[in-house]
Amino acid sequence: MKNGKIILFIIVVIALILLKRCFKDIFSLSDLVSIITAIIMYVTVLVMKEGNETNSRLNRLEQIENTIMKQIEFHNNLLKRIYVNYESVGRGFGFSNAPINAYGEEAFEILYNRLKQIYSTMPGNSYKSRFDMNVEENRIKDSFTQLYKEYGVLFGNYFKNLYLLVKYINGIDVKDFPRSYYMDLVKSQLSKYEILLLAYDCIWIQDQPKGQNFIDFAKECNLLSALETNELIKSVSPVKHTDIFKDHYGIIFREPVEFTNT
């Protein structure tokens, strides 16, 4: 942009000089100098304006990136503070000085296993239409509601903060902002069981306007790309949970990769 303006300035000056030669009786030397001076001032103002806009944008990008990194750090601190007592879920070690609580990623594994237990014990007579996808989704929501009643005080803020972080990154509209990089950075913080529980949390809570729910961002930002579909809850009905994500929310998962010895 700056080089283009300089080239334009040179062309205009050359044109004025040629005009001076052709119409020397009309333009005096002082007229030519005044015109060239005015053009120089105009180009200078444009260049300064462009430079100020660039600096402002770069400063804004720096502020945004600092905010994101602080929020990621805060999110990781929230994760570390999440804990589940081993004995409360029948995992006591039975010896002195044994660890009492599971923290962070390990706590999420226990929470996810608890969700599977709740799901498997949901009263069957409440879900009579086994082939109805909406009925199966309601069973998932009821199961997560029960999990939240038991442990929501521990992981509620975790998911709220993750939602706000993803929404913030997705909503940034500044030139040259590497949105995909920071979204991938957020996704890289999530462990296997965090992603699994996130998937069901996205189905469970949908209290925002259309397009602003966590499930909407999960689709738009591909948040669940690393989800291991073979670890999803085994449906008690013919309706697969991957089909709910696909048919109700447009989220399609890659087939799990199977490794064999050759």
C-alpha positions as CSV (number, residue, x, y, z in Angstrom):
1,M,0.0,0.0,0.0
2,K,2.8,2.4,1.0
3,N,4.9,1.6,-2.1
4,G,1.8,2.1,-4.3
5,K,1.3,5.6,-3.0
6,I,4.9,6.5,-3.6
7,I,4.8,5.2,-7.2
8,L,1.6,7.2,-7.7
9,F,3.3,10.3,-6.3
10,I,6.3,9.9,-8.7
11,I,3.9,9.4,-11.7
12,V,2.0,12.6,-10.7
13,V,5.2,14.6,-10.4
14,I,6.4,13.4,-13.8
15,A,3.1,14.3,-15.3
16,L,3.2,17.8,-13.9
17,I,6.7,18.3,-15.3
18,L,5.5,17.3,-18.7
19,L,2.5,19.6,-18.4
20,K,4.8,22.4,-17.4
21,R,6.8,21.8,-20.6
22,C,3.7,21.7,-22.8
23,F,1.8,24.6,-21.1
24,K,4.7,26.7,-19.9
25,D,2.7,29.8,-20.4
26,I,-0.1,28.5,-18.0
27,F,2.0,27.0,-15.2
28,S,4.8,29.0,-13.5
29,L,7.6,27.3,-11.7
30,S,6.1,28.4,-8.3
31,D,2.8,26.9,-9.3
32,L,4.5,23.6,-10.0
33,V,6.3,23.7,-6.7
34,S,3.1,24.4,-4.8
35,I,1.3,21.5,-6.5
36,I,4.1,19.1,-5.8
37,T,4.3,20.3,-2.2
38,A,0.6,19.7,-1.7
39,I,0.9,16.2,-3.2
40,I,3.8,15.4,-0.9
41,M,1.8,16.5,2.1
42,Y,-1.2,14.5,1.1
43,V,0.8,11.3,0.5
44,T,2.6,11.9,3.9
45,V,-0.7,12.1,5.7
46,L,-1.9,8.9,4.0
47,V,1.2,7.1,4.9
48,M,1.1,8.2,8.5
49,K,-2.6,7.3,8.8
50,E,-1.9,3.8,7.4
51,G,1.0,3.4,9.8
52,N,-1.1,4.5,12.8
53,E,-3.8,2.0,11.8
54,T,-1.3,-0.8,11.4
55,N,0.2,0.0,14.9
56,S,-3.3,0.1,16.4
57,R,-4.2,-3.3,14.9
58,L,-0.9,-4.8,16.0
59,N,-1.5,-3.5,19.6
60,R,-5.0,-4.9,19.5
61,L,-3.7,-8.3,18.4
62,E,-1.2,-8.3,21.2
63,Q,-3.9,-7.5,23.8
64,I,-6.1,-10.2,22.4
65,E,-3.4,-12.8,22.4
66,N,-2.4,-11.9,26.0
67,T,-6.0,-12.2,27.1
68,I,-6.3,-15.6,25.5
69,M,-3.1,-16.9,27.1
70,K,-4.2,-15.7,30.5
71,Q,-7.6,-17.3,30.1
72,I,-6.0,-20.6,29.1
73,E,-3.8,-20.4,32.2
74,F,-6.9,-19.7,34.3
75,H,-8.7,-22.6,32.7
76,N,-5.8,-25.0,33.5
77,N,-5.9,-23.8,37.1
78,L,-9.6,-24.6,37.2
79,L,-8.8,-28.1,36.0
80,K,-6.2,-28.6,38.7
81,R,-8.7,-27.7,41.4
82,I,-11.3,-30.2,40.3
83,Y,-11.2,-33.3,42.4
84,V,-13.2,-36.4,43.3
85,N,-12.9,-38.4,46.4
86,Y,-11.8,-42.0,45.6
87,E,-13.9,-43.7,48.3
88,S,-17.0,-41.8,47.2
89,V,-16.9,-43.8,43.9
90,G,-15.7,-47.1,45.4
91,R,-12.0,-46.6,44.5
92,G,-10.4,-46.6,47.9
93,F,-6.9,-48.0,47.9
94,G,-7.2,-49.6,51.4
95,F,-3.8,-48.7,52.8
96,S,-2.5,-46.0,55.0
97,N,-1.2,-42.8,53.3
98,A,-3.0,-43.7,50.1
99,P,-4.2,-40.7,48.0
100,I,-7.6,-39.5,49.0
101,N,-8.7,-37.5,45.9
102,A,-8.3,-37.7,42.2
103,Y,-7.5,-34.4,40.6
104,G,-7.6,-32.8,37.2
105,E,-7.6,-35.2,34.2
106,E,-8.0,-38.2,36.5
107,A,-11.0,-36.6,38.1
108,F,-12.6,-36.2,34.7
109,E,-12.1,-39.9,34.0
110,I,-14.0,-40.7,37.2
111,L,-16.7,-38.2,36.4
112,Y,-17.2,-39.7,32.9
113,N,-17.4,-43.2,34.3
114,R,-20.0,-42.0,36.8
115,L,-22.0,-40.5,33.9
116,K,-22.0,-43.9,32.2
117,Q,-23.2,-45.5,35.4
118,I,-26.0,-43.1,35.8
119,Y,-27.0,-43.5,32.1
120,S,-27.2,-47.3,32.4
121,T,-29.4,-47.1,35.5
122,M,-32.0,-44.7,34.1
123,P,-35.5,-46.2,34.5
124,G,-36.3,-47.9,31.2
125,N,-40.0,-47.3,31.4
126,S,-39.4,-43.6,31.0
127,Y,-38.0,-44.1,27.5
128,K,-40.5,-46.3,25.7
129,S,-39.8,-45.5,22.1
130,R,-36.4,-47.2,21.6
131,F,-36.0,-46.1,18.0
132,D,-36.8,-42.4,18.6
133,M,-33.6,-40.3,18.5
134,N,-35.2,-37.5,20.6
135,V,-36.0,-40.1,23.3
136,E,-32.4,-41.2,23.4
137,E,-31.2,-37.7,23.6
138,N,-33.6,-37.0,26.5
139,R,-32.0,-40.0,28.3
140,I,-28.6,-38.4,27.8
141,K,-29.8,-35.1,29.1
142,D,-31.5,-36.7,32.2
143,S,-28.3,-38.6,32.9
144,F,-26.1,-35.5,32.7
145,T,-28.6,-33.6,34.9
146,Q,-28.1,-36.2,37.6
147,L,-24.3,-36.0,37.2
148,Y,-24.5,-32.2,37.6
149,K,-26.6,-32.6,40.7
150,E,-23.9,-34.8,42.2
151,Y,-20.7,-33.0,41.0
152,G,-21.8,-29.8,39.2
153,V,-20.3,-27.7,42.0
154,L,-16.9,-29.1,41.0
155,F,-16.9,-28.9,37.2
156,G,-19.6,-26.3,36.4
157,N,-17.2,-23.3,36.3
158,Y,-14.8,-25.4,34.2
159,F,-17.3,-25.7,31.4
160,K,-18.6,-22.2,31.7
161,N,-15.0,-20.8,31.4
162,L,-14.3,-23.1,28.5
163,Y,-17.5,-21.9,26.7
164,L,-16.6,-18.2,27.2
165,L,-13.0,-18.8,26.0
166,V,-14.2,-20.5,22.8
167,K,-16.9,-17.9,22.2
168,Y,-14.3,-15.1,22.7
169,I,-11.8,-16.5,20.2
170,N,-14.5,-17.3,17.7
171,G,-15.9,-13.8,17.8
172,I,-12.7,-11.9,17.3
173,D,-12.8,-9.9,14.0
174,V,-9.3,-8.4,13.6
175,K,-7.3,-8.7,10.5
176,D,-4.5,-11.3,10.6
177,F,-5.8,-12.8,13.8
178,P,-4.8,-16.5,13.7
179,R,-8.1,-17.9,15.0
180,S,-7.5,-21.5,14.0
181,Y,-4.1,-21.5,15.8
182,Y,-5.6,-20.4,19.1
183,M,-8.6,-22.6,18.7
184,D,-6.3,-25.6,18.2
185,L,-4.3,-24.4,21.2
186,V,-7.4,-24.6,23.3
187,K,-8.3,-28.0,22.0
188,S,-4.8,-29.3,22.7
189,Q,-5.4,-28.6,26.4
190,L,-8.2,-31.1,26.6
191,S,-7.6,-34.7,27.7
192,K,-9.5,-37.7,26.4
193,Y,-12.1,-37.7,29.2
194,E,-12.5,-33.9,29.2
195,I,-13.5,-34.1,25.5
196,L,-15.9,-37.0,26.2
197,L,-17.6,-35.2,29.0
198,L,-17.6,-32.0,27.0
199,A,-19.5,-33.8,24.2
200,Y,-22.3,-34.7,26.5
201,D,-22.3,-31.3,28.2
202,C,-22.8,-29.7,24.8
203,I,-25.9,-31.9,24.3
204,W,-27.1,-31.2,27.9
205,I,-27.1,-27.4,28.1
206,Q,-28.6,-25.4,25.3
207,D,-29.9,-22.2,27.0
208,Q,-28.4,-19.6,24.6
209,P,-29.9,-18.1,21.4
210,K,-29.5,-20.3,18.3
211,G,-25.9,-20.3,17.1
212,Q,-24.5,-19.3,20.5
213,N,-24.8,-22.6,22.4
214,F,-21.8,-24.7,23.1
215,I,-22.9,-27.4,20.7
216,D,-23.0,-24.7,17.9
217,F,-19.4,-23.7,18.7
218,A,-18.4,-27.4,18.9
219,K,-19.6,-27.8,15.3
220,E,-18.3,-24.5,13.9
221,C,-14.9,-24.7,15.6
222,N,-14.5,-28.5,15.3
223,L,-14.0,-28.7,19.1
224,L,-14.7,-32.5,19.3
225,S,-12.3,-33.5,16.5
226,A,-10.2,-35.5,18.8
227,L,-13.1,-37.4,20.4
228,E,-12.7,-41.1,20.5
229,T,-16.1,-42.3,19.3
230,N,-15.5,-45.9,20.6
231,E,-15.4,-44.4,24.1
232,L,-18.8,-42.8,23.9
233,I,-21.5,-44.3,26.1
234,K,-22.9,-47.5,24.7
235,S,-26.5,-46.8,23.9
236,V,-29.2,-49.0,25.4
237,S,-31.3,-48.3,22.4
238,P,-30.7,-48.9,18.6
239,V,-29.9,-45.2,18.4
240,K,-26.2,-44.5,18.3
241,H,-24.9,-41.4,20.0
242,T,-22.8,-40.6,17.0
243,D,-26.0,-40.4,15.0
244,I,-27.4,-37.9,17.5
245,F,-24.4,-35.7,16.9
246,K,-24.7,-36.1,13.2
247,D,-28.4,-35.9,12.6
248,H,-29.3,-33.3,15.2
249,Y,-26.2,-31.1,15.2
250,G,-24.3,-31.8,12.0
251,I,-21.2,-33.0,13.8
252,I,-19.6,-35.9,12.0
253,F,-16.7,-37.8,13.6
254,R,-13.9,-39.6,11.9
255,E,-13.9,-43.3,12.2
256,P,-11.5,-44.5,14.9
257,V,-8.2,-45.7,13.6
258,E,-7.4,-49.4,14.4
259,F,-3.8,-50.4,14.8
260,T,-2.7,-53.9,14.0
261,N,0.7,-55.6,14.3
262,T,2.2,-56.4,10.9
